Amino acid sequence: MSVKILYSQPLKITLFFLATFLYITAGAQEKTNIKKDRIMRHVEWSRNANIYEVNLRQYTVEGTIKAFMKHLPVLKDMNVDILWIMPIQPIGEKNRKGSLGSYYSVKDYKAVNPEFGTLDDFKELVREVHKSGMHIILDWVANHSSWDNVWTKNHPDFYEKDKDGNFKVPFDWTDVIQFDYSNRAMRDSMINAMEYWIKETDIDGYRCDMAGMVPVDFWNEARTKIEKIKPVFMLAEDEENVALMEYAFDMNYTWRMMHILNDVAKGEKNVKDIWENLMWSKKTFPPDTYRMYFTSNHDENSWNGSGMERYGDGFEAFTVFTYVVPGMPLIYSGQEAGNTKRLKFFDKDEIDWSNLAYKDFYTILNKFKKENITLWNGVAGGDIINLNKKGSDKIFACERKKNDNRVVSVINFSNEEQSFEFEEDANTGEFVDLFTGENINVEKGKKLNLKPWGYFILVAKK
């Protein structure tokens, strides 16, 4: 769903999370016990992974599962690891927005949108993804459904009602209606539907839409039951509810950082704001939480502009940042093609694939993250050290270390030339520039000259 709407209603969100906190307090001891085991729960293939969001409707002229499958070799060449597929279920027709409606207005949780193809098509996609050595997670909408979802006829009690007995709309999302999580049968049906896709298609987990608006204990129960089928990877569209990360989810969003990056691009914030957020994240979430960093996604692209539009000439610099900080980087459909347009959310608006201008750029970054343990996810990777405590607030400079691996990253977050000076002996040594292959000897006092929006990723020689 659109975070543009979410962020416009902070009071409602605050009240919701307060209610959630009170709701789950009774189970606090259980969650505490679960939390102790959390570090060991990530599936191993996620430890050095990146993630790629697939907007199926806009990916090809046909907008089908079969048409998208033809792109798998390119994604494999790019060293993509996890494919996140936006919802594939049929879309509601009642109160539909636009000509095709929102992916997030689900009409039937156990069916495939015929516009995209068939269940067999999706099963084939999952098989081909696995054959390619990649993994696949499906977008899941648990907070609300379409007005004409099959459950509205058979189980109207699954939904919240207003004082007049009418279905309730969350916020001003007029094409969907709100589930009632006090209903035990509703919870069982939702979990059953989630189990269905794991059993029937062998997907590897879920990206859960508006996860913070659904009670934490539901997600904990859902994960427990799904894990009995196979180990899975779970991504929460949330950043506010820490309890989600204690058991149910592997990774959550970094909305705050993305907004900071947007403001840095406009000259309204600087590197100090970036570091404050990184330290907030470190203090706030369990140590093995994966944080998903991104320059774009389906919401941000459609409502606020493509990555190219918001970052301009700094697009590469901001992308590099998402790879070198502790977390998992996200690529949104079309970014490797330098997509500059805001893809329509409720109508057809396919991506132009005529020029894969950034394919090599992403390929290098994905390969480097996968192979260098320093940049791995959670506690598997190295901690981050600020190398620029005295210099320009336009320069982001950090070092990450793990075992005998060291990576130094320097990024100019401005449209003017900048220089960075190494301040400590501890950060010196022999390095190789990731992108040019140039050998660079770093001594105390060594200066790096950076072009506008320029960057270095330096890999220490062993």
C-alpha positions in Angstrom: 0.0 0.0 0.0 1.1 3.6 -0.4 3.2 4.9 2.5 2.3 8.4 1.2 -1.1 7.8 2.8 0.4 6.1 5.9 2.8 8.9 6.7 0.0 11.5 6.4 -1.8 9.9 9.4 0.8 9.7 12.2 -1.9 10.0 15.0 -3.8 7.0 13.7 -0.6 5.0 13.4 0.5 5.9 16.9 -2.8 4.9 18.3 -2.7 1.6 16.4 0.7 0.7 17.7 -0.3 1.6 21.3 -3.3 -0.8 20.9 -1.0 -3.5 19.5 1.4 -3.1 22.4 -1.4 -3.5 24.9 -2.9 -6.4 23.0 0.4 -8.4 23.0 1.5 -7.5 26.5 0.1 -10.8 27.9 2.4 -12.7 25.7 5.5 -10.7 26.5 7.3 -13.5 28.4 6.8 -15.9 25.5 8.2 -13.4 23.0 11.2 -12.8 25.3 11.9 -16.5 25.2 11.6 -16.7 21.5 13.9 -13.7 21.0 16.8 -15.6 22.5 16.6 -18.1 19.6 16.2 -15.5 16.9 19.8 -15.2 15.8 19.8 -18.8 14.6 16.5 -18.6 12.6 17.5 -16.9 9.4 17.7 -19.3 6.4 21.4 -19.6 5.4 20.8 -18.4 1.8 19.6 -15.0 3.1 22.9 -14.2 4.9 24.6 -12.7 1.8 21.5 -12.0 -0.3 20.1 -9.0 -2.1 16.4 -8.6 -3.0 14.7 -7.6 -6.2 11.0 -6.5 -6.4 9.0 -7.7 -9.4 6.1 -5.5 -10.6 4.6 -8.2 -12.7 1.9 -6.1 -14.4 4.4 -3.5 -15.7 7.3 -5.8 -16.3 6.4 -6.8 -19.8 3.9 -5.8 -22.6 1.9 -9.0 -21.8 2.1 -8.4 -18.0 2.1 -12.2 -17.4 4.0 -14.7 -15.4 5.2 -16.5 -18.6 6.4 -13.3 -20.1 8.3 -12.4 -17.0 10.1 -15.8 -17.0 12.0 -14.8 -20.1 13.8 -12.2 -18.0 15.1 -14.7 -15.4 18.5 -15.2 -17.2 19.1 -11.4 -17.0 18.3 -11.3 -13.3 20.5 -14.4 -12.8 23.4 -12.6 -14.7 22.9 -9.7 -12.3 23.5 -11.9 -9.3 20.0 -11.3 -8.0 19.2 -13.6 -5.0 15.7 -13.1 -3.8 12.8 -12.2 -6.1 9.9 -10.5 -4.3 6.8 -10.9 -6.5 4.0 -8.4 -5.9 0.6 -10.0 -5.2 -0.6 -12.4 -7.9 -4.1 -13.0 -6.6 -7.3 -11.8 -8.4 -8.0 -8.1 -7.8 -11.4 -6.9 -6.5 -13.8 -5.3 -8.9 -16.1 -3.5 -6.4 -14.8 0.0 -5.7 -11.8 -0.7 -7.9 -9.3 2.1 -8.5 -8.3 2.7 -12.0 -8.8 0.3 -14.9 -7.0 -2.7 -13.4 -7.2 -2.0 -9.6 -4.6 -2.4 -6.9 -2.5 -5.5 -6.4 -3.3 -5.0 -2.7 -7.1 -5.4 -3.1 -7.2 -9.2 -2.9 -10.4 -11.0 -4.1 -9.4 -14.6 -3.4 -6.3 -15.6 -1.4 -6.1 -19.0 -3.0 -6.3 -18.1 -6.7 -4.2 -16.5 -9.4 -5.2 -13.4 -11.2 -6.1 -14.6 -14.8 -4.5 -11.5 -16.2 -1.2 -12.8 -14.9 -1.7 -16.5 -15.9 -2.5 -19.7 -14.0 -1.4 -21.5 -10.9 0.6 -23.9 -13.1 2.3 -20.9 -14.6 3.3 -19.7 -11.1 4.5 -23.1 -10.1 6.7 -23.2 -13.2 8.1 -19.8 -12.3 9.0 -21.0 -8.8 10.7 -24.1 -10.3 12.7 -22.0 -12.8 13.7 -19.5 -10.1 15.0 -22.3 -7.9 16.8 -23.9 -10.9 18.6 -20.6 -11.4 19.9 -20.7 -7.8 17.6 -17.8 -6.7 14.7 -17.7 -4.2 11.2 -16.3 -4.4 8.9 -14.7 -1.9 5.3 -13.6 -2.5 3.7 -10.4 -1.4 1.0 -11.0 1.2 -1.9 -8.7 2.2 -3.1 -9.7 5.6 -4.6 -6.4 6.9 -7.5 -6.0 4.4 -9.1 -7.4 1.3 -11.3 -6.3 -1.5 -14.9 -5.5 -1.0 -15.9 -8.5 -3.0 -13.4 -11.0 -1.5 -15.0 -14.5 -1.4 -14.9 -14.3 2.4 -17.3 -11.3 2.4 -20.1 -13.7 1.4 -19.3 -16.8 3.3 -17.7 -15.1 6.4 -18.8 -11.5 6.8 -17.8 -11.9 10.5 -14.1 -11.9 9.4 -14.4 -8.1 8.9 -14.6 -5.1 11.2 -17.9 -3.2 11.1 -18.9 0.4 11.9 -21.7 1.3 14.2 -24.2 0.8 11.4 -22.9 -2.7 10.6 -21.1 -1.8 7.4 -17.6 -3.0 6.5 -14.9 -0.6 7.7 -12.4 1.0 5.3 -8.8 1.5 6.7 -7.8 5.1 6.5 -9.0 6.4 3.1 -8.2 3.3 1.1 -11.7 3.1 -0.4 -11.0 -0.1 -2.4 -10.4 -2.3 0.6 -12.0 -3.3 3.9 -10.5 -4.1 7.3 -10.1 -7.6 8.8 -11.1 -8.3 12.4 -8.2 -10.1 14.1 -10.3 -10.8 17.2 -12.0 -13.5 15.2 -10.2 -16.8 15.7 -11.7 -18.4 12.6 -10.5 -15.5 10.5 -6.9 -15.9 11.8 -7.0 -19.6 11.0 -8.3 -19.0 7.5 -5.5 -16.5 6.8 -2.8 -18.8 8.1 -4.3 -21.6 6.1 -4.1 -19.5 2.9 -0.4 -18.7 3.7 0.3 -22.4 4.2 -1.4 -23.1 0.9 1.1 -21.2 -1.2 4.1 -22.8 0.5 2.7 -26.3 0.1 1.3 -25.9 -3.4 4.0 -23.8 -5.1 7.1 -24.1 -2.9 7.7 -20.4 -2.5 10.4 -19.4 0.0 8.5 -16.9 2.2 6.5 -13.7 2.2 6.8 -9.9 2.0 4.0 -8.8 4.3 2.1 -5.7 3.4 1.4 -3.2 6.2 2.7 -5.8 8.7 2.6 -3.3 11.6 -1.2 -3.0 11.3 -1.7 -6.7 12.0 -1.2 -8.1 15.6 2.2 -9.4 16.4 0.9 -12.6 17.9 -0.8 -13.5 14.6 2.5 -13.2 12.7 4.3 -15.2 15.4 1.7 -18.0 15.0 1.8 -17.8 11.2 5.6 -18.1 11.1 5.6 -21.0 13.5 3.1 -23.0 11.4 4.7 -22.1 8.1 8.1 -23.2 9.4 6.7 -26.7 9.9 6.4 -26.9 6.1 9.8 -25.5 5.2 12.2 -22.8 6.5 11.1 -19.4 5.1 12.2 -15.8 4.8 9.9 -13.1 6.0 10.0 -9.4 5.1 7.8 -6.9 7.1 6.6 -3.7 5.5 7.1 -1.9 8.8 9.7 0.1 10.8 7.9 1.1 13.9 7.0 -2.2 15.7 10.2 -3.7 17.1 8.2 -6.8 18.4 7.7 -7.9 14.8 11.5 -8.5 14.5 11.8 -10.6 17.7 10.5 -13.7 16.0 8.1 -13.5 13.0 10.2 -11.5 10.6 13.8 -11.6 9.3 13.8 -8.1 7.7 11.9 -4.8 7.8 11.9 -1.5 5.9 14.1 1.6 6.4 11.5 4.2 5.4 13.1 6.8 7.7 16.5 6.4 6.0 14.9 6.6 2.5 13.3 9.9 3.4 16.5 11.2 4.8 18.3 10.2 1.6 15.6 12.0 -0.4 16.3 15.1 1.7 20.0 14.8 1.3 19.5 14.8 -2.5 17.6 18.0 -2.2 20.3 19.6 0.0 17.9 19.7 3.0 19.8 17.2 5.2 23.3 15.9 5.3 25.6 13.0 6.4 25.1 13.8 10.1 21.4 12.9 9.7 22.4 9.6 8.0 24.7 8.6 10.9 22.0 9.5 13.5 19.6 7.2 11.7 22.2 4.3 11.4 22.9 4.6 15.2 19.1 4.7 16.0 18.7 1.5 13.9 21.5 -0.2 15.7 20.1 0.6 19.2 16.4 -0.1 18.3 16.3 -3.5 16.7 17.6 -6.9 17.8 21.2 -7.4 16.7 20.5 -9.9 14.0 17.6 -8.0 12.4 18.0 -7.5 8.7 17.3 -3.9 7.5 16.2 -3.4 3.9 17.8 -0.3 2.3 16.4 1.1 -1.0 16.3 4.0 -3.4 12.9 3.0 -4.8 10.0 0.5 -4.5 6.5 0.3 -6.0 5.1 2.9 -3.5 7.9 5.4 -3.7 8.1 5.1 -7.5 4.4 5.6 -8.2 3.6 8.3 -5.7 6.9 10.3 -5.2 9.0 9.6 -8.3 11.5 7.1 -9.7 15.0 6.8 -8.2 16.4 8.6 -11.2 13.9 11.4 -10.7 14.5 11.9 -7.0 18.3 11.4 -7.0 19.3 12.7 -10.4 23.0 12.6 -11.0 23.4 11.2 -7.5 21.5 8.0 -8.3 24.6 5.8 -8.3 26.0 7.3 -5.1 22.8 6.7 -3.2 22.6 3.2 -4.6 26.1 2.4 -3.4 25.1 3.5 0.0 22.4 0.9 0.2 25.0 -1.8 -0.4 27.7 -0.7 2.0 25.7 -0.1 5.2 24.6 -3.0 7.4 21.4 -4.3 5.7 20.0 -5.9 2.5 19.8 -3.7 -0.7 16.6 -3.7 -2.7 16.4 -3.2 -6.5 13.0 -2.2 -7.9 11.8 -3.4 -11.4 13.4 -1.2 -14.1 16.1 0.4 -12.1 18.7 -1.6 -14.0 17.2 0.0 -17.2 17.5 3.5 -15.7 13.7 3.8 -15.6 12.8 7.5 -15.2 9.0 7.4 -15.1 6.5 6.9 -12.3 4.8 3.6 -13.1 1.1 3.8 -12.9 -0.3 2.0 -9.9 -3.8 1.1 -11.0 -3.4 0.9 -14.8 -1.1 -0.6 -17.4 2.3 1.2 -17.8 5.0 -1.2 -18.9 8.8 -0.7 -18.3 11.1 0.2 -21.2 13.8 -2.5 -21.4 15.6 -1.1 -24.5 18.7 0.0 -22.6 20.0 -1.9 -19.5 22.2 1.1 -18.6 22.8 0.0 -15.0 22.9 -3.7 -15.3 26.7 -3.9 -15.0 26.6 -1.5 -12.1 24.2 -3.7 -10.1 25.9 -6.9 -11.2 29.2 -5.7 -9.7 27.5 -4.6 -6.4 25.5 -7.8 -6.1 28.5 -10.0 -6.7 30.7 -8.1 -4.3 28.1 -8.3 -1.5 27.6 -12.0 -2.0 31.3 -12.8 -1.9 32.6 -10.4 0.8 31.5 -11.5 4.2 32.1 -7.9 5.5 28.9 -6.9 3.8 26.7 -9.9 4.7 23.4 -9.4 6.5 22.8 -9.2 10.3 25.4 -10.5 12.6 27.1 -12.4 9.8 28.5 -9.1 8.4 30.8 -6.5 9.9 30.0 -3.6 12.1 30.1 -0.1 10.7 32.7 2.6 11.7 32.4 6.3 11.0 35.7 7.5 9.3 34.6 11.1 8.9 33.9 12.6 12.3 35.7 15.9 11.6 35.4 16.5 7.9 32.7 17.8 5.5 29.1 16.9 6.3 28.7 16.1 2.6 31.1 13.1 2.8 29.9 9.7 4.0 32.9 7.5 4.9 32.8 4.2 6.7 34.8 1.1 7.3 33.4 -2.4 7.9 35.4 -5.3 9.1 34.8 -9.0 9.5 37.6 -11.5 10.3 40.5 -10.4 8.0 38.1 -8.6 5.5 38.0 -4.8 5.4 35.9 -2.6 3.1 36.2 1.2 3.1 33.4 3.2 1.4 33.6 7.0 0.7 30.6 8.8 -0.9 30.2 12.4 -1.9 26.6 13.3 -1.2 26.8 16.7 -3.0 26.8 18.2 -6.5 30.2 19.8 -5.8 33.7 18.3 -5.8 34.8 17.2 -2.3 37.9 15.7 -0.7 38.2 13.2 2.1 41.3 12.7 4.3 42.0 9.6 6.2 42.3 10.6 9.9 43.5 7.4 11.7 46.4 5.0 11.2 44.0 2.1 11.9 42.2 2.7 8.7 45.2 2.6 6.4 46.6 -0.2 4.2 46.7 -1.5 0.7 43.4 -1.4 -1.1 41.8 -2.2 -4.5 39.1 0.1 -6.0 36.1 -2.2 -6.6 35.0 -0.5 -9.8 38.3 0.4 -11.5 40.6 -2.3 -10.1 43.2 0.4 -9.3 45.6 -0.3 -6.4 45.4 2.4 -3.7 47.9 2.8 -0.9 46.1 4.5 2.1 48.2 6.3 4.7 47.2 8.7 7.5 46.6 12.0 5.8 45.9 10.4 2.4 43.3 12.4 0.5 40.7 11.1 -1.9 39.3 13.6 -4.4 35.7 12.9 -5.3 33.7 14.3 -8.2 30.2 15.6 -7.6 28.2 12.6 -6.4 31.4 10.5 -6.7 32.2 7.4 -4.7 34.8 4.8 -3.8 34.5 1.3 -2.5 38.0 0.1 -1.4 38.7 -3.5 -0.7 41.6 -4.2 1.6 44.3 -6.6 0.2 44.9 -9.7 2.3 
